[in-house]
């Protein structure tokens, strides 16, 4: 087991439920590989249906990006609704739009239903622009949302300043369905809920092999095996070569976050007064929020390797001072990062590469809400619902060419994006 990396979340999270390693051989209906949001939500939805489900995790629930992300519960897909429907048609495309834009409500409803203690707040999401091009795109997004009766509002510069406490943004779209939470607490809460519903979860259980024989799957670890009708893989940015080609179908991108010490009440009240979470509309996204303990968290792209302190992402702290000069000189107490999964087409990918095998990964920075909601859809696939009836397309695995150069590719894309954002291209 690799220890949980240091972060604000690891330092402040509630106690984790006991998830002892697999010990011996067992039979189950569904085995889930990976105890992030995808795997845990899938397990919970299966257990609620009375399905026997076992989750195997190499480390502990929430160890990956599920326990290290920005904590933003954002609605939607990366492409706008009109683009989604044009690409996938009036039936599937419209279902994808409804599904993805209702994902925050599905997340908060699940939290309420299972009484998960994770500082969840449905205070809305702000998508903010400071360049003319992104501002125009944001206005188009708002129009498309209003046309579909989404709870969106366009804020002009004055209203944006009032909502954010900074004059940086010329236009902001508020979606009232979004919000934020403490993600490691949420992952641990999902694990606890799944176990209360009847699921078994085993941490410190790294998979060593997987094979299909006589119509069933056998998943092996050093301490035992699990035999099941169906396997669900929910490994996202930490996908390895257990299933050939799957790791090469996504690009793992490190996203970094820095956090302050709790700010004085008056200062905290002047920063993001609406208490919504915010992400910028541009080629390189910066995202931020003030948490339930008055800490300012700001995140964005950084080194494509693990970080141990804030030095490699000092630009985030400087940018926070640009937005709110009053934070100059405050203590930045935590810095960390984790790997999310990007797909070439910017959509989540669902695969059924063999009978009884389901994979879901690639949330492109919208994983908290999308992966939670996808757990319900993956659970439906796992119990035999036809692929045509779920609200996301099921596709074949397509490895990305030259995947071995992904770090250079990410660096080049980040540099290009920063240039385009700077000059409004």
KEKE-3310 file (N, C-alpha, C; in steps of 0.2 Angstrom, whole numbers, plus 5000, padded with zeros to 4 digits):
npx = (5004:5003:5006:4993:4995:5001:4990:4978:4965:4968:4974:4963:4952:4938:4937:4943:4933:4935:4943:4949:4962:4959:4956:4959:4949:4934:4917:4906:4894:4897:4913:4922:4935:4945:4943:4938:4927:4920:4920:4915:4903:4896:4897:4889:4876:4874:4873:4862:4852:4852:4862:4876:4892:4909:4922:4939:4954:4969:4976:4968:4951:4947:4960:4966:4963:4950:4951:4958:4955:4948:4936:4925:4908:4903:4892:4887:4895:4911:4910:4898:4879:4872:4882:4884:4872:4872:4883:4879:4866:4847:4841:4850:4860:4852:4849:4861:4864:4854:4857:4871:4870:4862:4869:4875:4864:4860:4871:4871:4859:4861:4870:4863:4853:4860:4866:4879:4894:4902:4905:4896:4890:4877:4879:4880:4889:4901:4906:4918:4924:4937:4942:4938:4934:4932:4922:4911:4909:4904:4892:4885:4884:4876:4864:4861:4859:4848:4838:4835:4830:4839:4846:4852:4861:4866:4879:4883:4898:4898:4889:4896:4908:4903:4899:4911:4920:4931:4937:4941:4933:4924:4912:4901:4894:4882:4877:4865:4864:4876:4890:4900:4912:4920:4932:4939:4933:4920:4923:4926:4914:4906:4911:4908:4894:4891:4896:4887:4875:4878:4889:4906:4922:4939:4954:4971:4974:4981:4978:4984:4981:4969:4957:4946:4936:4926:4914:4914:4923:4939:4947:4963:4973:4987:4983:4972:4958:4944:4929:4918:4903:4903:4915:4919:4929:4936:4946:4952:4962:4973:4974:4981:4991:4982:4971:4974:4978:4969:4975:4981:4972:4968:4974:4984:4983:4991:4984:4986:4984:4983:4982:4976:4979:4965:4956:4954:4937:4932:4940:4938:4925:4926:4930:4925:4911:4898:4900:4900:4908:4921:4926:4938:4934:4943:4958:4967:4963:4959:4954:4944:4939:4931:4932:4923:4929:4934:4946:4955:4956:4965:4967:4976:4985:5001:5017:5020:5021:5022:5020:5028:5027:5023:5031:5033:5021:5020:5014:5001:4998:5002:4993:4981:4983:4983:4969:4963:4970:4970:4974:4988:5002:4996:4996:5001:4997:4996:5000:4997:4994:4986:4981:4971:4960:4960:4952:4953:4942:4936:4925:4917:4922:4915:4916:4913:4923:4923:4913:4904:4912:4915:4920:4924:4929:4938:4934:4938:4940:4928:4924:4919:4904:4900:4906:4900:4886:4888:4890:4878:4873:4883:4881:4869:4872:4880:4871:4865:4857:4854:4866:4862:4852:4857:4863:4875:4886:4892:4908:4921:4938:4950:4966:4978:4988:5006:5006:5016:5023:5016:5018:5026:5017:5007:5014:5017:5004:4999:5007:5004:4990:4991:4997:4987:4977:4982:4983:4970:4966)
npy = (4994:5011:5025:5037:5052:5068:5081:5095:5089:5076:5079:5084:5076:5066:5051:5036:5022:5005:4995:4981:4971:4959:4943:4927:4916:4921:4921:4932:4943:4955:4962:4976:4986:4997:5010:5024:5038:5033:5019:5017:5023:5015:5003:5006:5009:4996:4988:4993:4988:4975:4967:4957:4963:4966:4977:4981:4988:4996:5004:5014:5019:5033:5036:5041:5053:5056:5058:5070:5081:5097:5098:5103:5103:5101:5105:5097:5093:5094:5099:5110:5110:5111:5106:5093:5087:5089:5080:5068:5066:5068:5059:5051:5061:5071:5065:5063:5076:5080:5071:5074:5087:5086:5080:5086:5088:5074:5070:5078:5074:5060:5061:5067:5057:5047:5053:5058:5064:5077:5091:5096:5108:5116:5128:5133:5135:5144:5149:5158:5172:5182:5187:5193:5183:5170:5175:5178:5165:5160:5167:5161:5148:5150:5154:5143:5134:5141:5139:5126:5126:5125:5129:5142:5158:5173:5184:5201:5212:5220:5213:5201:5205:5208:5195:5188:5195:5201:5211:5205:5197:5198:5193:5181:5165:5158:5143:5136:5123:5118:5116:5112:5102:5092:5082:5070:5066:5064:5053:5043:5043:5038:5025:5020:5021:5012:5000:4999:4997:4984:4980:4974:4980:4980:4987:4990:4980:4975:4972:4957:4950:4945:4935:4927:4913:4899:4906:4916:4928:4929:4937:4941:4943:4946:4941:4933:4928:4934:4928:4932:4936:4948:4961:4977:4991:5005:5015:5026:5041:5033:5022:5006:4993:4982:4979:4977:4991:5000:5010:5017:5024:5036:5052:5054:5068:5079:5089:5103:5110:5123:5129:5140:5144:5145:5159:5176:5180:5192:5195:5183:5184:5194:5187:5178:5180:5175:5162:5151:5139:5141:5141:5145:5150:5145:5141:5135:5130:5138:5135:5138:5140:5145:5136:5127:5130:5143:5143:5147:5139:5136:5130:5122:5119:5111:5104:5089:5078:5071:5083:5090:5102:5120:5126:5123:5127:5141:5151:5150:5155:5168:5172:5171:5182:5192:5192:5194:5206:5207:5195:5194:5190:5180:5164:5150:5134:5121:5110:5101:5087:5078:5064:5067:5061:5063:5063:5061:5066:5073:5068:5057:5040:5025:5008:4991:4979:4965:4951:4953:4963:4979:4996:5012:5029:5044:5059:5072:5083:5085:5077:5074:5076:5070:5056:5051:5051:5043:5031:5025:5023:5014:5003:4999:4994:4984:4974:4970:4979:4985:4992:5003:5009:5016:5032:5037:5036:5020:5014:5008:5003:5015:5017:5031:5038:5038:5038:5036:5048:5056:5065:5076:5080:5085:5096:5104:5107:5114:5125:5131:5133:5143:5154:5156:5160:5171:5180:5181:5172)
npz = (5000:4996:5005:5010:5001:5008:5011:5012:5013:5018:5030:5037:5036:5041:5050:5042:5036:5041:5030:5027:5019:5006:5010:5006:4996:4986:4981:4971:4964:4957:4954:4958:4953:4960:4971:4970:4966:4955:4957:4970:4970:4960:4967:4978:4972:4966:4977:4984:4976:4979:4974:4976:4979:4978:4981:4976:4981:4978:4987:4998:5000:4990:4988:4976:4964:4968:4981:4981:4973:4967:4974:4969:4964:4949:4936:4920:4904:4896:4882:4875:4877:4864:4855:4860:4857:4843:4840:4845:4842:4842:4852:4860:4862:4868:4880:4886:4889:4898:4908:4912:4916:4926:4936:4947:4956:4958:4965:4977:4981:4984:4994:5004:5006:5011:5022:5022:5029:5024:5022:5013:5001:4992:4984:4972:4956:4948:4932:4925:4915:4908:4896:4880:4870:4877:4886:4877:4873:4885:4886:4876:4881:4892:4886:4879:4890:4897:4887:4889:4901:4912:4928:4927:4927:4919:4924:4924:4923:4935:4943:4943:4950:4963:4966:4967:4973:4966:4953:4941:4932:4917:4913:4920:4922:4932:4939:4948:4953:4956:4967:4982:4991:5004:4997:5001:5012:5007:4998:5008:5015:5005:5004:5017:5016:5005:5011:5022:5014:5010:5003:5000:5004:5001:5005:5002:4992:4979:4962:4954:4943:4930:4923:4912:4913:4909:4908:4918:4928:4935:4947:4953:4968:4979:4991:4989:4979:4969:4962:4949:4941:4934:4930:4935:4930:4937:4937:4932:4932:4936:4930:4925:4917:4917:4909:4893:4883:4889:4898:4889:4882:4888:4894:4908:4919:4929:4942:4952:4969:4980:4997:5009:5027:5039:5035:5043:5048:5042:5031:5024:5021:5011:5000:4987:4990:4988:4990:4981:4971:4959:4942:4929:4912:4899:4890:4899:4914:4929:4945:4960:4977:4993:5008:5020:5032:5030:5023:5008:4993:4979:4962:4948:4933:4935:4938:4930:4939:4955:4969:4983:4990:4989:4981:4967:4961:4963:4956:4957:4970:4968:4958:4966:4974:4965:4961:4974:4983:4997:5002:5002:5009:5018:5026:5017:5018:5014:5000:4986:4974:4961:4949:4936:4923:4906:4891:4873:4865:4875:4882:4894:4894:4891:4891:4885:4883:4883:4887:4901:4907:4911:4909:4915:4913:4913:4915:4913:4922:4928:4938:4951:4952:4939:4940:4951:4947:4936:4942:4944:4931:4927:4936:4931:4919:4923:4928:4917:4909:4893:4882:4875:4882:4892:4898:4892:4879:4874:4870:4859:4865:4862:4859:4862:4849:4851:4864:4874:4875:4883:4894:4888:4879:4886:4893:4881:4877:4888:4888:4876:4878:4888:4881:4872:4880:4886:4876:4871:4861)
capx = (5000:5006:5002:4989:4999:4999:4985:4973:4960:4971:4975:4957:4946:4935:4940:4941:4930:4939:4943:4955:4964:4956:4959:4956:4945:4927:4912:4902:4890:4901:4919:4924:4942:4946:4938:4937:4920:4916:4919:4911:4896:4894:4896:4883:4870:4873:4871:4855:4848:4853:4868:4882:4897:4915:4927:4946:4957:4976:4978:4962:4946:4949:4967:4968:4961:4944:4952:4963:4953:4946:4930:4919:4903:4901:4887:4888:4901:4916:4907:4891:4874:4871:4887:4883:4866:4874:4887:4876:4859:4842:4839:4856:4863:4848:4849:4868:4864:4850:4861:4877:4868:4858:4874:4876:4858:4861:4877:4869:4853:4864:4873:4857:4850:4865:4869:4887:4896:4908:4905:4893:4886:4875:4879:4881:4895:4902:4910:4920:4928:4940:4944:4931:4932:4928:4916:4906:4907:4900:4886:4882:4883:4871:4858:4859:4856:4841:4834:4834:4827:4844:4845:4858:4860:4872:4881:4888:4904:4896:4887:4902:4912:4899:4898:4917:4925:4936:4935:4944:4929:4919:4906:4901:4888:4881:4873:4863:4864:4882:4892:4907:4912:4927:4931:4941:4927:4915:4925:4926:4907:4903:4913:4904:4887:4891:4896:4880:4871:4879:4895:4912:4927:4945:4959:4978:4973:4983:4976:4989:4979:4962:4956:4939:4935:4919:4909:4915:4929:4943:4952:4968:4978:4992:4980:4966:4954:4937:4926:4912:4900:4905:4920:4919:4935:4935:4953:4953:4969:4978:4974:4988:4990:4979:4968:4978:4975:4965:4979:4984:4966:4967:4980:4983:4986:4992:4981:4988:4980:4986:4977:4978:4977:4959:4956:4949:4930:4931:4944:4935:4919:4927:4933:4919:4905:4892:4902:4900:4914:4922:4932:4938:4933:4948:4961:4970:4958:4961:4948:4945:4933:4933:4929:4918:4933:4937:4952:4955:4959:4965:4971:4977:4990:5007:5022:5017:5024:5019:5023:5028:5026:5020:5036:5032:5015:5019:5010:4994:4997:5003:4987:4976:4985:4980:4962:4961:4976:4970:4977:4995:5005:4993:5000:4998:4999:4996:5000:4996:4991:4984:4980:4964:4960:4958:4951:4954:4936:4933:4919:4919:4922:4912:4918:4912:4927:4922:4907:4904:4917:4913:4925:4922:4935:4939:4929:4940:4940:4921:4923:4915:4897:4899:4908:4895:4881:4889:4890:4871:4873:4887:4877:4863:4876:4883:4866:4862:4854:4857:4870:4858:4847:4861:4863:4881:4888:4897:4912:4927:4944:4955:4973:4980:4994:5011:5004:5022:5025:5011:5021:5028:5011:5003:5017:5016:4997:4998:5011:5000:4984:4993:4998:4981:4973:4985:4982:4963:4965)
capy = (5000:5017:5029:5043:5058:5074:5086:5098:5084:5071:5082:5086:5072:5062:5044:5031:5016:4999:4991:4976:4967:4953:4937:4921:4916:4922:4922:4937:4944:4960:4964:4982:4987:5004:5013:5031:5039:5029:5012:5017:5025:5009:4998:5008:5008:4989:4985:4995:4984:4968:4964:4955:4967:4967:4982:4979:4994:4995:5008:5015:5022:5040:5038:5044:5060:5056:5061:5075:5086:5103:5098:5106:5098:5105:5102:5097:5090:5100:5102:5113:5106:5110:5102:5086:5085:5088:5075:5061:5065:5071:5055:5050:5068:5075:5061:5064:5083:5080:5067:5077:5094:5085:5076:5089:5086:5067:5069:5080:5069:5054:5063:5068:5051:5042:5057:5058:5071:5079:5098:5098:5114:5117:5135:5135:5135:5150:5149:5165:5174:5188:5188:5193:5176:5166:5178:5177:5158:5159:5169:5156:5143:5152:5154:5136:5132:5144:5136:5119:5127:5124:5135:5146:5165:5177:5189:5205:5213:5222:5207:5196:5207:5207:5188:5185:5199:5203:5214:5201:5194:5202:5189:5175:5161:5154:5137:5135:5116:5115:5117:5110:5097:5089:5076:5064:5064:5061:5046:5039:5042:5034:5019:5018:5020:5006:4994:4998:4994:4977:4979:4972:4984:4978:4991:4986:4974:4977:4966:4955:4947:4945:4931:4924:4906:4896:4911:4920:4932:4928:4943:4939:4948:4942:4938:4929:4929:4935:4926:4935:4936:4954:4965:4985:4995:5012:5017:5033:5043:5029:5015:5003:4989:4976:4978:4980:4997:5005:5015:5022:5028:5042:5055:5056:5075:5081:5095:5105:5114:5126:5131:5144:5143:5148:5166:5179:5181:5198:5193:5177:5187:5198:5183:5174:5181:5170:5155:5147:5137:5145:5139:5150:5148:5147:5135:5132:5131:5139:5134:5140:5141:5145:5130:5128:5133:5149:5142:5148:5134:5138:5125:5123:5115:5111:5099:5082:5073:5072:5088:5090:5108:5124:5130:5122:5130:5147:5155:5150:5160:5175:5174:5173:5189:5197:5192:5197:5208:5207:5189:5195:5188:5175:5158:5145:5129:5115:5110:5094:5086:5071:5063:5066:5057:5067:5059:5065:5069:5077:5065:5051:5034:5019:5002:4984:4976:4958:4949:4954:4968:4986:5001:5019:5033:5050:5064:5078:5088:5086:5070:5073:5075:5065:5050:5049:5049:5037:5025:5023:5020:5008:4998:4996:4990:4978:4970:4968:4984:4986:4998:5008:5012:5021:5039:5039:5031:5014:5014:5003:5006:5017:5019:5037:5037:5041:5039:5036:5054:5060:5071:5081:5082:5089:5102:5108:5109:5119:5131:5133:5136:5149:5159:5158:5164:5178:5185:5180:5168)
capz = (5000:4996:5010:5007:5001:5012:5008:5017:5015:5022:5037:5041:5035:5046:5051:5036:5038:5040:5023:5027:5013:5004:5013:5004:4989:4987:4975:4971:4958:4953:4957:4956:4954:4961:4976:4969:4966:4951:4959:4976:4968:4957:4972:4982:4968:4965:4984:4985:4972:4982:4971:4979:4976:4981:4979:4978:4980:4979:4993:5002:4997:4990:4988:4970:4962:4971:4988:4981:4968:4970:4978:4965:4961:4943:4931:4913:4900:4893:4876:4877:4875:4857:4852:4862:4854:4836:4839:4846:4839:4847:4857:4865:4864:4873:4886:4889:4891:4904:4913:4914:4919:4933:4940:4954:4960:4959:4970:4983:4984:4987:5001:5009:5007:5015:5027:5022:5032:5020:5021:5006:5001:4986:4984:4965:4952:4944:4927:4924:4909:4908:4890:4876:4867:4882:4888:4872:4873:4891:4885:4872:4885:4896:4882:4878:4897:4898:4883:4892:4908:4917:4933:4925:4926:4917:4928:4920:4927:4941:4947:4944:4955:4969:4968:4968:4977:4962:4946:4936:4927:4913:4913:4924:4922:4938:4939:4955:4955:4958:4974:4983:4996:5005:4993:5004:5017:5002:4996:5014:5016:5000:5006:5022:5014:5001:5016:5025:5010:5009:4999:5004:5002:5003:5003:5002:4988:4972:4958:4950:4936:4929:4917:4911:4912:4910:4908:4924:4929:4941:4948:4958:4971:4982:4996:4987:4972:4968:4956:4948:4934:4930:4933:4933:4931:4939:4939:4929:4930:4939:4926:4923:4911:4919:4903:4887:4879:4892:4900:4883:4879:4892:4896:4915:4919:4936:4944:4958:4973:4986:5002:5015:5033:5039:5035:5047:5045:5038:5025:5020:5018:5005:4995:4985:4995:4986:4993:4976:4968:4953:4938:4924:4906:4895:4888:4905:4919:4936:4949:4967:4982:5000:5011:5026:5037:5028:5019:5001:4989:4972:4959:4941:4930:4938:4936:4928:4944:4962:4972:4990:4993:4985:4977:4960:4959:4966:4952:4960:4975:4965:4955:4971:4976:4959:4962:4980:4986:5004:5004:5002:5016:5022:5026:5013:5023:5011:4993:4984:4967:4959:4942:4933:4916:4900:4885:4867:4863:4881:4884:4898:4890:4894:4887:4887:4879:4884:4890:4909:4908:4910:4911:4914:4915:4908:4917:4910:4926:4931:4940:4957:4950:4934:4942:4956:4943:4931:4946:4943:4925:4927:4939:4927:4914:4926:4929:4911:4905:4886:4882:4871:4887:4897:4896:4890:4874:4875:4864:4859:4868:4856:4862:4859:4846:4854:4871:4878:4876:4886:4898:4883:4875:4891:4893:4876:4877:4893:4886:4870:4881:4892:4876:4869:4885:4887:4870:4869:4855)
cpx = (5004:5002:4999:4994:4997:4995:4981:4968:4962:4972:4968:4951:4944:4938:4938:4938:4935:4938:4949:4956:4960:4960:4956:4952:4937:4923:4908:4898:4895:4907:4921:4931:4943:4941:4939:4929:4917:4915:4915:4904:4893:4892:4889:4876:4869:4870:4864:4850:4848:4858:4873:4888:4903:4920:4934:4950:4965:4979:4972:4957:4947:4956:4969:4965:4954:4945:4957:4961:4951:4940:4924:4914:4900:4896:4890:4894:4905:4913:4900:4885:4872:4876:4886:4878:4868:4878:4884:4869:4854:4840:4845:4859:4859:4848:4856:4868:4860:4854:4866:4875:4864:4863:4875:4870:4858:4866:4874:4863:4856:4867:4868:4854:4854:4868:4876:4889:4903:4907:4901:4889:4884:4874:4880:4888:4896:4907:4912:4925:4931:4943:4938:4929:4929:4922:4910:4904:4903:4893:4882:4880:4877:4864:4856:4856:4849:4836:4831:4831:4832:4844:4852:4856:4867:4873:4885:4894:4903:4894:4892:4906:4909:4899:4905:4922:4931:4934:4938:4940:4924:4912:4906:4894:4887:4876:4871:4863:4870:4884:4899:4906:4919:4928:4934:4936:4921:4916:4924:4918:4904:4905:4909:4897:4886:4891:4890:4875:4872:4886:4901:4918:4934:4951:4966:4978:4974:4981:4983:4987:4971:4961:4948:4939:4928:4914:4909:4922:4932:4948:4956:4972:4982:4989:4974:4963:4947:4934:4919:4909:4902:4910:4919:4926:4934:4941:4955:4960:4975:4977:4981:4986:4987:4974:4971:4974:4972:4969:4980:4978:4964:4974:4979:4987:4986:4988:4983:4984:4984:4981:4980:4976:4970:4960:4952:4942:4929:4934:4940:4928:4920:4929:4927:4914:4899:4893:4900:4907:4915:4928:4932:4937:4939:4952:4965:4966:4961:4954:4949:4938:4936:4929:4925:4922:4937:4944:4951:4959:4959:4969:4971:4982:4997:5012:5018:5021:5021:5023:5023:5027:5024:5024:5035:5026:5014:5015:5003:4993:4998:4996:4981:4977:4983:4973:4960:4968:4976:4973:4985:4998:5002:4997:4997:5001:4999:4996:5000:4994:4989:4982:4973:4965:4957:4957:4951:4948:4933:4926:4921:4918:4919:4913:4915:4916:4927:4916:4908:4910:4915:4919:4922:4927:4935:4934:4932:4939:4933:4920:4919:4908:4896:4901:4903:4889:4882:4889:4883:4870:4877:4884:4872:4867:4878:4878:4862:4858:4857:4861:4866:4853:4851:4862:4870:4883:4893:4901:4918:4933:4948:4961:4975:4987:5000:5010:5010:5025:5020:5013:5023:5022:5007:5007:5016:5009:4996:5001:5007:4994:4986:4994:4992:4977:4976:4983:4975:4962:4960)
cpy = (5006:5022:5035:5049:5064:5079:5090:5093:5079:5073:5083:5082:5068:5055:5040:5025:5010:4996:4986:4973:4961:4947:4931:4922:4917:4922:4928:4938:4949:4961:4971:4984:4995:5007:5021:5032:5035:5022:5012:5019:5019:5004:4999:5007:5000:4986:4987:4991:4976:4964:4963:4959:4967:4972:4980:4986:4993:4998:5008:5019:5030:5041:5042:5051:5061:5060:5067:5081:5092:5104:5101:5101:5102:5101:5101:5093:5096:5103:5105:5109:5105:5106:5095:5084:5084:5082:5068:5060:5067:5066:5054:5057:5071:5071:5062:5071:5083:5076:5071:5084:5092:5081:5079:5087:5079:5066:5072:5076:5063:5056:5064:5062:5046:5046:5057:5065:5073:5087:5100:5104:5115:5124:5138:5135:5141:5149:5156:5166:5181:5191:5189:5187:5172:5169:5177:5169:5156:5161:5164:5150:5144:5152:5147:5132:5134:5141:5129:5120:5125:5130:5139:5154:5168:5183:5194:5207:5215:5217:5202:5198:5206:5199:5185:5189:5202:5206:5211:5199:5199:5199:5183:5171:5157:5149:5135:5128:5114:5117:5114:5105:5095:5082:5069:5061:5061:5054:5041:5038:5038:5026:5016:5017:5013:5000:4993:4995:4986:4975:4978:4976:4982:4983:4987:4980:4975:4970:4964:4951:4946:4940:4929:4917:4903:4901:4916:4923:4930:4933:4941:4944:4943:4938:4934:4931:4930:4933:4929:4935:4942:4958:4973:4988:5002:5015:5024:5035:5039:5022:5013:4998:4982:4974:4981:4986:5002:5011:5020:5025:5034:5045:5057:5063:5076:5088:5097:5110:5117:5128:5135:5141:5147:5156:5170:5180:5186:5197:5188:5180:5191:5194:5178:5174:5177:5163:5150:5144:5140:5141:5144:5146:5150:5140:5131:5134:5132:5138:5136:5140:5142:5140:5132:5131:5139:5149:5144:5143:5136:5132:5126:5118:5116:5106:5092:5077:5075:5078:5087:5096:5113:5127:5129:5125:5137:5152:5155:5155:5167:5177:5175:5180:5194:5197:5196:5200:5208:5200:5189:5194:5183:5169:5153:5138:5122:5115:5103:5093:5079:5070:5062:5063:5062:5062:5064:5069:5073:5074:5059:5045:5028:5013:4996:4980:4968:4957:4950:4959:4975:4991:5008:5024:5039:5056:5071:5084:5089:5080:5069:5072:5069:5058:5047:5047:5043:5031:5021:5019:5014:5002:4995:4992:4983:4972:4968:4973:4985:4992:5004:5012:5016:5027:5042:5034:5026:5013:5009:5007:5008:5020:5026:5036:5041:5043:5039:5043:5059:5066:5077:5084:5087:5096:5106:5111:5115:5126:5135:5137:5143:5155:5161:5162:5171:5183:5184:5177:5162)
cpz = (5000:5000:5007:5007:5005:5008:5013:5018:5019:5029:5041:5040:5041:5045:5045:5039:5037:5034:5023:5020:5012:5007:5011:4997:4991:4981:4976:4965:4954:4957:4954:4958:4954:4966:4976:4968:4961:4954:4965:4974:4964:4962:4976:4978:4967:4972:4986:4981:4974:4979:4975:4976:4980:4978:4981:4976:4982:4986:4998:4998:4996:4989:4982:4970:4966:4978:4987:4976:4971:4974:4975:4962:4955:4939:4924:4911:4898:4887:4879:4874:4868:4853:4854:4858:4846:4835:4840:4845:4845:4852:4862:4867:4869:4880:4890:4892:4898:4910:4916:4918:4925:4937:4947:4959:4962:4965:4977:4986:4987:4994:5006:5011:5012:5021:5028:5024:5028:5018:5015:5006:4993:4984:4977:4962:4948:4938:4924:4918:4910:4902:4885:4873:4872:4885:4883:4872:4879:4890:4881:4876:4890:4892:4881:4885:4898:4893:4885:4899:4914:4922:4933:4925:4924:4921:4924:4925:4934:4946:4948:4950:4962:4971:4970:4972:4973:4956:4940:4930:4924:4913:4917:4923:4929:4937:4946:4957:4957:4965:4975:4989:4998:5002:4996:5009:5013:5000:5002:5016:5011:5002:5011:5020:5010:5006:5020:5021:5008:5005:5003:5000:5005:5000:5004:4998:4981:4968:4954:4944:4936:4922:4917:4909:4913:4912:4915:4924:4935:4942:4954:4961:4975:4988:4995:4980:4973:4962:4955:4941:4930:4934:4930:4935:4932:4941:4937:4928:4933:4936:4924:4917:4912:4913:4897:4884:4883:4895:4895:4880:4883:4893:4904:4916:4927:4937:4951:4962:4979:4991:5007:5022:5034:5040:5040:5044:5040:5031:5021:5017:5012:4999:4993:4989:4994:4989:4987:4974:4961:4949:4932:4917:4901:4893:4893:4911:4926:4940:4956:4971:4989:5004:5017:5032:5035:5025:5011:4998:4982:4968:4951:4939:4934:4935:4935:4932:4951:4965:4980:4994:4988:4980:4969:4957:4962:4962:4954:4965:4973:4962:4960:4973:4971:4960:4968:4984:4993:5006:5004:5009:5020:5021:5021:5016:5019:5003:4991:4976:4966:4952:4940:4926:4911:4894:4878:4864:4869:4883:4889:4893:4894:4889:4890:4882:4879:4887:4898:4911:4906:4913:4910:4917:4910:4909:4915:4915:4929:4934:4946:4955:4945:4936:4947:4952:4938:4935:4945:4937:4924:4930:4935:4921:4917:4927:4923:4907:4898:4886:4879:4876:4892:4894:4894:4885:4876:4869:4865:4862:4862:4859:4858:4856:4850:4861:4876:4879:4879:4890:4894:4880:4880:4892:4888:4875:4882:4891:4880:4873:4885:4887:4874:4874:4886:4882:4867:4863:4856)
residu = (UNK:UNK:UNK:UNK:UNK:UNK:UNK:UNK:UNK:UNK:UNK:UNK:UNK:UNK:UNK:UNK:UNK:UNK:UNK:UNK:UNK:UNK:UNK:UNK:UNK:UNK:UNK:UNK:UNK:UNK:UNK:UNK:UNK:UNK:UNK:UNK:UNK:UNK:UNK:UNK:UNK:UNK:UNK:UNK:UNK:UNK:UNK:UNK:UNK:UNK:UNK:UNK:UNK:UNK:UNK:UNK:UNK:UNK:UNK:UNK:UNK:UNK:UNK:UNK:UNK:UNK:UNK:UNK:UNK:UNK:UNK:UNK:UNK:UNK:UNK:UNK:UNK:UNK:UNK:UNK:UNK:UNK:UNK:UNK:UNK:UNK:UNK:UNK:UNK:UNK:UNK:UNK:UNK:UNK:UNK:UNK:UNK:UNK:UNK:UNK:UNK:UNK:UNK:UNK:UNK:UNK:UNK:UNK:UNK:UNK:UNK:UNK:UNK:UNK:UNK:UNK:UNK:UNK:UNK:UNK:UNK:UNK:UNK:UNK:UNK:UNK:UNK:UNK:UNK:UNK:UNK:UNK:UNK:UNK:UNK:UNK:UNK:UNK:UNK:UNK:UNK:UNK:UNK:UNK:UNK:UNK:UNK:UNK:UNK:UNK:UNK:UNK:UNK:UNK:UNK:UNK:UNK:UNK:UNK:UNK:UNK:UNK:UNK:UNK:UNK:UNK:UNK:UNK:UNK:UNK:UNK:UNK:UNK:UNK:UNK:UNK:UNK:UNK:UNK:UNK:UNK:UNK:UNK:UNK:UNK:UNK:UNK:UNK:UNK:UNK:UNK:UNK:UNK:UNK:UNK:UNK:UNK:UNK:UNK:UNK:UNK:UNK:UNK:UNK:UNK:UNK:UNK:UNK:UNK:UNK:UNK:UNK:UNK:UNK:UNK:UNK:UNK:UNK:UNK:UNK:UNK:UNK:UNK:UNK:UNK:UNK:UNK:UNK:UNK:UNK:UNK:UNK:UNK:UNK:UNK:UNK:UNK:UNK:UNK:UNK:UNK:UNK:UNK:UNK:UNK:UNK:UNK:UNK:UNK:UNK:UNK:UNK:UNK:UNK:UNK:UNK:UNK:UNK:UNK:UNK:UNK:UNK:UNK:UNK:UNK:UNK:UNK:UNK:UNK:UNK:UNK:UNK:UNK:UNK:UNK:UNK:UNK:UNK:UNK:UNK:UNK:UNK:UNK:UNK:UNK:UNK:UNK:UNK:UNK:UNK:UNK:UNK:UNK:UNK:UNK:UNK:UNK:UNK:UNK:UNK:UNK:UNK:UNK:UNK:UNK:UNK:UNK:UNK:UNK:UNK:UNK:UNK:UNK:UNK:UNK:UNK:UNK:UNK:UNK:UNK:UNK:UNK:UNK:UNK:UNK:UNK:UNK:UNK:UNK:UNK:UNK:UNK:UNK:UNK:UNK:UNK:UNK:UNK:UNK:UNK:UNK:UNK:UNK:UNK:UNK:UNK:UNK:UNK:UNK:UNK:UNK:UNK:UNK:UNK:UNK:UNK:UNK:UNK:UNK:UNK:UNK:UNK:UNK:UNK:UNK:UNK:UNK:UNK:UNK:UNK:UNK:UNK:UNK:UNK:UNK:UNK:UNK:UNK:UNK:UNK:UNK:UNK:UNK:UNK:UNK:UNK:UNK:UNK:UNK:UNK:UNK:UNK:UNK:UNK:UNK:UNK:UNK:UNK:UNK:UNK:UNK:UNK:UNK:UNK:UNK:UNK:UNK:UNK:UNK:UNK:UNK:UNK:UNK:UNK:UNK:UNK:UNK:UNK:UNK:UNK:UNK:UNK:UNK:UNK:UNK)
# end
